[in-house]
C-alpha cells in the first residue's frame, strides 16, 4: 500500500528542480521517520476477483465531504464547500494516477495541482493544497490515514481554504487512487 501524500503551493511559486525535490523528499522522509510521523498503511487488499473497483458516485463524494466537515467542525474550523472545478481536477488526477498505477502529486505530463485546478476552471485562486493516497479501500480508511499524518491533517483543517474537490479512480488491478484538492478564492 502507498502512503498518502500532500503538497501546498502559493501563486507564483516555482517548482524546485529535480535535485532539490530529491533532497527535499529525502529530508522529509528522514524527518518523518525521526519524529514517528509515518502514516499508517491500510490493511492489505482483499481479492474480490474484480479488475476494477466501483465507479465513483455522489454517495462516496457526499460521505467524504461530510467527513471533512465533521473533522473541521470538531477543530472549530468553518466547513468547506464542494466545488465542481476542483472535483474535475481531482477526478482527472486520480484517473491519471490509476491509469499509470503510480501515486504522485506530479501528473504524468509533469503538471502540478495548481496547473491542473486552473485547467479544470478553478480560476483566480489565491492558495491551494492537495492530498493524494492509494490503496485505501474506503472513505473512512483514507480519511483516517490523512488525519493521522500531520501535513495532510493540516491541509484538511486549514482555515485558509474554502473549497474542496475530491477524486477517486481505480487502476486495472483494482487499487483505489484518491485525490483531494483544496482552494481559496477560485471559481467553482
N, C-alpha and C positions, 0 to 999 in steps of 0.2 A: 504494500500500500504506500501511497505517496503522501507526504506531509502537505498541509495547506501552505500557501504562500501568499504574500501581500506586498503591495507597493503603494507609495504615495508620491505624488508629483504636484508641484506648483506650476502655473503657467510660465512659460519661458525658460524652464529649467532644461538644460541639455542632458541627454543620456550619456553616462560615462562610457569611455572606451572599453574594449574587451578586457584589457589588463586590469583596469580599475574595477570593473564589475567582478572579475575573478577574485581579486584581492578582497573586495567588499564581501562577497559571498563567503570566502574562507574565514574572514574575521567574524562575520555574523554567526557562522557555524561554530567557531571556537567559542565565541561569547555565549551563545545559547547553550552549548554543552557545559560550559563552566558554571552558568547560572541555573542549570537544571530546567531550562525553559523549553525542552523538547516537547513537541506536540504529540499527544498520544495517537497512535495509529489505530484505524478501525480494525475490527476483527477480520480475519481472512474471509474472502468472498465465499458464498455458498454457491455451488454449481447447480443451477436450475435447468441446465441444458439449453437455455436461451442464448442466442448470439447477441441480442441487443436488449437493453432494458426497456422499461415502459416509456412511452412518449411523454415529453413534458406536458403538463396540464395546468390549468388555472388552480387546481387543488394544491399541488405542491408549492406553487408560487405564493398562494394565499397563506399556506402554512409557514413558509419561510418569512414572509413579511410580518405575520403575527408574532413569530418567534423573535425576530429582530426587535420589533417594537415593544414586546413584553420585557425583553432584557434592557432596552433603553429606558423604559418606564421605571424598572427596578433601580436603575442607576440615576434616576432623576433627569433624564435627557429627553428632549422632545422627540416625538415619533418621526420616522422617515416616511415620505410619500413615494408610492410606486411611480416609476417614470418609464413610459413606453420607449423612449430613445435609449435609455440606459439598459432596459430589458433587451432591446435589439442587439446592442453592443455585447452584453453579457452572453446572450444566447449564441451569437456568432462566434465569440471566443471559445465558449465551451465546445461548440461543434468543431472548430478548428483543432482544439486540443484532442478531442476524441478521434478525429479523422487521422491524426498523426500519432495517437497514443502517447502523448508527451505533455506533461503539465508544465506550464511556463507562463510568466507574465508577458513574454515576447510572443507575438503571433508568428505563424510560420513564414509570414512575409517580412518579419522584423519589426512590426508595429508595436507600439506600447499602448497602454489603455487610454491615454489621453488622445492619441490619434484615432483609436477605434471608436471612442464615445463621440468625438467630433464627426467622424464619418457617418455615424449612425444618427446624427441630427441633434446631439446634445451640444448646442451652440451657446457661446457666451459664458461658459463655465469659469468659475474662479478657483476651484480646487476639485481634486478627485482622488480617489483611492480605489484599490482593487484587492479583493481576496479571491484566491483560487485554491482548489483542492481536488484530489482524485481518490477514488476508491471507497469513499464513504457511501453506504447503501441507502441512507435516508436523510431527510432534512434535519431530524433530531441529532443524528450522529455527526453530520458535518458542522452543524451549529455548535455542538459540544466541542469538537476539535478546534474550531476557530476561537471559541470563548476560552479555551484552555491555552491559548497562545497569546502572549502579551501584545504583539503587533496587530494581530487580527482583531483581538478584543478592542484595541484602541480604535481601529477603523470602524468597527460596529457601534461603538459607544461615543464616538466623537460628535460633539455639538457643531462641528464645522460643516457637516453635511446635512442636506435637507431632502435629498432624493436618493433612491436606490433602484437598481435594476438587477435582476437575477437570471442566471442561465444554467441549464443542465443539459448535457448530452451524454450519450453512452457510446463507447467505442464498439467496434465489431466484436470484441471479446467480452463486452458487457460492462466494462469499467465505467462508472459514472464520473463525469468531469463537471465540477461546479464552479461558477463564477459569480461574484457579487461586485457590482460597480457602484460606487458612491459618488455623489456630486453635489456641488453648490452653485446656484445661480444660472444653471443651464436651462435650455428649453426642452420641455418634455413633449 
